[in-house]
Amino acid sequence: MSYYENLIAERLGGKQFGKSTAIYKFEKIKRAKDAAKIKHPEIPLIDMGVGEPDIPADPSVSKMLAQEAGKPENRWYSDNGIPEFKTAAVEYMKQVFGIENLDPDQHIIHGIGSKPILAMLPLCFINPGDITIQTTPGYPVTATYTKYLGGEVHNVPLLKENNFFPDLDSIPEDILKRAKLFYINYPNNPTGQMATKAFFEKIVALAKKHQLIIIQDAAYAALTFDGTKPISILSIDGAMDVAIEVHSLSKAFNMTGWRMAFVVGNPTIVQAYGTIKDNTDSGQFRAIQKAGIHALQNTEITDQNCERYSRRFDLLVEALKSVGFKAEKPQATFYCYVASPKGTKSGITFANAEEASTYLITESVISTVPWDDAGPYLRFSLTFDANGYEEEKKIINELKDRLNKLKLIF
């Protein structure tokens, strides 16, 4: 054993680093897709597992990047962001969410994607023994960094009987006394549930009572359908005292690989994030920020995405219902979260959603994402590759035919 293997931090497993045989869920999905393609080369993959937009950034956004990329003034480090991006983010929050009186210098700082923001926030607040409360299933980055720092994580399940909201009354008093952060994500990945004003009001009241900081991950906040208006937690009275919201350009503007996001909310929390960020990165490339400004100023890009996802939802929900899934169209996101089948009429049984998902990809070359964190569920994503409505109908009809042939039971 090389000496440096003794130097690996315990947060990464120490001497056991690299020796685990556990396989990350999404790596399992990737391997299963590769195996299915080999087993059934004649059957095209229907990929309902991808959580990234199926089309690239709008041509006008790419054009703005091209125009700005070579300008001498854009070559400098941007540190905690150019003023123009902060101003554009303030205007975006006002236009889309109705949030008034934001100060670009106090309430906004950009991030190189929302993932680094969610990773840095525990560094601002978590000491050994502190607790981060998070909903599950969900995005694990804030919880992972909490553990890295010697903190603890308390999971609150998102259950169907609670309409996929956390049961705030179920959180033990001793957990609330030691907790500092409460991470939520609405509209929610994977359930598709959208926050209500009443829910936001209740969690803000909880945070004030127990001196918690709410981290509201709003990556899907603008992707709403059927007349549903986007909602920000900052629209709630008193939220600015306890909350920050993390917005991403990845989903709403098809800019996943561009790594452009911002945090908005309580000035002290934003300042703390800015201090960690200033010692972690040197800011996103100024030309990308300027392309991001163009995106934020052209919300019709998001409107077009919403139209596409909404019509795909209508097709997918009808198809899944016809097979036997209890599918419902959510008000937001591009995810359809459905209870997993229990087996097949031929006698095959699934112990969990992971087994069901594996069966779908192995037997029908349909890729989904399984979740077993709060009951067995499958996530069907609407970001499959299709060019226009007729091709979308063709793919969904093919999905329905393949699922029907499996004779699933629920």
N, C-alpha and C positions, 0 to 999 in steps of 0.2 A: 504494500500500500504506500503510495506516495505521501510525503509529509503534508502536502496541502489538503489532502482529504480529511486530515484532522482539524483543519482550519475553517471548514465550512460552517457557517452560522447554524445554530440550532433551529432557527426559524425555517431553514431549508432542509432540515433533517439531520444536520450534523454529519456524523460518520456514515449514516444511512443514505446520504444524498446520492441520487442516481441509481439506487438499488431497489427502489419500489417497483413492483410489477403491475401496480394499478394503472389503468389506462383512462385518460381524460375522456369524458363523455363524447365530446365533439370529435376526438380522434377516433373513437369507436365508430362513430357515424361515417367518418371519412373512409375508414377501412372497409366498413360494410358496403358502402357505395362502390368502392373499387372492386370488391369481390363480386357484387351483383352484376356489374358490367361485364366481368369475365364469364360469369355463369350464364348470363343471358345477353350475349352480344347483339342479338337481333331485336332487343326491346329497348327503346330509348328511355333513359332515366327521367322520371318526373320528380324534380327536386323541390319538395315543399319544406326543406329544412333550412334553407339559406335565410339568414336574418339581415341581409343587405339589399339595398335597392337594386332592381333588375335593370335599370337604365343608368347611363352616366350623367354627370352634371350637365345642366342646361348649356347649350353652346354659347350663350351670352356670358356665362360665368367663366367658361374656358377661354373665351376671347379676352375677357378682362385680365385673366392671369397672364396670357401671352403678351398683352400690351404692357403689363407692369413688370414682368419678370426681368427684363433687361435694363430697366431704368436704374441709373447710378444711385439715386436716393433710396432705392429699395434694398440695397445690399447690406445695410447696417443691421445689427442685432435690434430686435424690437422689444426685448425684455418683457415687461408686463403689458405690452400691447400699444398699438398706435392710437392716438386720440380719436381718429376718424372711425375706427371700428367700434370703440366704446359708444360713441355718439349714435352710430347706426344701430347698435344693440338696444340702446335706450328707446329709439324710435320704433324699433321692431316690437319691443315689449308693450309700447303704447298702442301701436296699430293692431296687433294680433290679440293681445290679452287685456288691453284697456288699463294698463298700469301707468299711472301718472307720477310726476314729481321724482323721477329717478335722476340721480346725479351721475354722469358718466365717470367722474373721478372718484366717487365714493362707493357706488353700488355695483360696478361692473369691472371684471377683469377677464381677459380671454384665456383660453387654454388650448394646448395642442391636442385637441380632442377631449371628449368628456371623461374618458378612462383615466388619463393622468390627473384630472381634477379630482376625481373620486378617490384616487390613490393618495393624493397629497393631503386631503382634508383630515384624515386621521392623524397625520403628522402635526397638525396644528393643535390638536386637543387631547389625544389619547396618551395617557401614562399607564405604566403597568398596573393591572387590576381594574382599569376603567372598562366600561361596557359600551359596545355599540349594539343597538337594537336594529334588526333588519327584518323585512318581510321575506318569506320564502314560499315558493320558488322565486328567484330573482337574480340580479346581477351581483356577483360576489366580491368585487374589487375592494370596496370600502371595508368589508368584513375581513378580507384577507390581510389588508394592511393593519387593521386593528390587532389581529393576532401576531403579525410581525413585530408589533410594538409592545407585546406583552399584555395586551388587553384581552377582553373576552367578548364573545358574540352571543346574543340572545336572539333566537329565531322565533318569529311569530308567523304561523302558517296562514296562507291565503286559501280559505276554504269556500266551496260552493255555497254552503249554508249561510255564509257571511257576505255573499255577493263578491267574493275575492277582495274584501277589505280586511285588514288586520283587526282582530278583536282586542281593542285597546284595553278593555276592562280585564282581560285575562292575564295581563303582564304583572308578575308578582311585585309587591311593593319593594322588596329588597333589591330587585333588579333596577327598578326606577330610581332608587336612591343612589345607585352606583353608576348609572348610565350617564353618558355625555351626549352621544349621537343617536339619532333615530333616522335610519336610511329608508326612504320610500321611493317608489317609482310609479308615477301615474301620468298619462295612461300607461298601463302595466304590461311589461314583457315578463312572462308569456301569456297571461290570462286575457289580455285585451281590455280589461276593465278600466273605466275612466273615473277619475275622482269626481265626487260631488262637492258642492259647497259645504254641505253638512259634515262630510268626512273631514275636509280640511279644517273646518272650525273646531271639530272635536280634537284633532291631533295638535292644533295650535294651543288650545286650552290645556291639553296634557303637558305640552312642552313648557308652557309658562308655569304650571303648577310644580313641575319637577325639575325645572331649570335644565331643559334639554335643548339641543340644537337639532333642528330638522334639516336633513339633506334631501331635497326633493329632486330626483333625477327625472328631468322633463324631456328626455330624448325624443319621445313620440308625441309631445304635447300638441303640435299643430296638425297632426294627421287625424282629423275627425271627419265624420260622415253624417249625411242625412239631416243637415241643419244643426247639428250639435256644434256649439261654440267652444273653442279652446278655453281652458281655465288655468290660471296660475295661482299657486298657493299665496303669492304676494297680494292677491286681490282680497284676501281675508283680513279683517281688522286685527291688528296686533301681530300679524305674521312677520312683518319686518323686524320685530323685536327678537324673533327666535329662529328664523328660517333663511335658507338660501336655496336657490333653484339653479340647476345645471342644465343649460340648453346646448344642443348639438345641431350642427348643420348637416350631419350625416344622413339622417332619415328624411327630414322634410325637404332637403334640397339635393339629395342624391350625391352627397359629397363625402362618402364614407372614408375614402383614402386620403382626403385632403387634410384631415385632422384639424378641424376648426370648431371651437366651442366657446362658451363663456359661462361664468358664474355670476349670478345677480342676487342681491338681497342685502341682508344686514351688513352695514359698513364695517363693523369690527371683525366679523367672520370673513368678509371679503379681504380685509387688510391682512388678516392672519394667513389666509391662503396665498395672498400676494407675496408675503415674506418668505414662505416656504418655496413658492414658485421661483422667486428671484434667486434662490440658492440651488435651484434644481435644473432649470432650463433658461434659455436666452430668448424665448419667445418664438412664435411661428413666423415664418418668412413673410415679410411685409407684403409681397405681391399676393400671397394666398389670403392674407387678411383683407386686402383690397378687393379680391374676387369675392370674399365672404361678404363684404359690404354690399357689393352688387346683388348678391343673392338675397340678403336681408331686405333690400329695398325693392325686391321683385317677388312678392309673395304669391303671385300667380303661378310660379313654379310649383309651390306647395299645393295650390288649388288643383293643378293638373294631376299631381300625384294622388291626391285624395279622390278625384274622380275615377282614376284607374283602379285604385285599390277597392273603392266602394263597389264598382261593377264586378270586380273579381270576387269580392265577398258574396255578392248576390248569387253568383254562379256556384261558388264552392259550398256555401251553406246548404243550398238546395240539393247539391249532389251528395253531400255527407249525410243529410237527413234521409235521403232515399236509400242509403246503404244501411242505416240504423243508428248512426251517431246522433247524439243529442246536441246538435250544433246550433248556435245562435250568432247572429251578426252583432259584433260589439259596436260601440260608438267611436272607437279610435284604434290606432295601431294598424299593422298589417299582419296580425296573428289571429288564427282561429284555434282556440284552446278547447279540446273536447275530451270527455272521459274516454279512457282507453278501452278497446274491446277486451272481453274476458277470454276469448278463444275462438274456435271455429266449430261449425256443425260436424266436422269430421272427427272431432274428439280432441283436438289440440287445445291446450289451456295455456294461458299466459299468466305467469306469477306476478308480473308487473308491467309497466308501460315500456320499459326497455326491451323486454322480450317481445312485446307486440310490435314495437317499432322495427326490431330486427327482423321479425317475420315479414313485415310489409316490404322491406327493402330486399330481403332474400328471395321472396316468392313472387313479388309483383314489381320490383324495381321502383318502388315509391319511397322516397326519403322523407322522414319526419323527424322531429326532435322529441324524445321522451322526457317526461318529468315525473318523478316519483317522490318529490319532496313533501307534497301535501295531498296524497292520493295519486293513483295512476292516471296520467293525462298525456295526450299527444298534442304537439303544437304543429299546425299546418301553416306555413308561411305563404303569403300572396306574392312573394317576390320571385316567382318562377319565371323563366325566360320565355316570353311570348311577345309577338309583334302584332298588337291590335286585337280588337274584340273577337273577330272570327277565330283567330288562333287560340285565344284564351278559352273560348267555348270548346274548341277541339280538344285542348289539353284536359280541361275539366271533365269532359265527357269520357275521355280515355281513362282518367283517374277513376271515375265512377264505374266504368266497365271492369277495370282490374280489381277494384275493391269488391264488387258484387261477386266476382268469380271466387273470391276467398271464402265466401259464406261465413262471415264473421258473426259472432254472438256477443251480446252486450249485457 
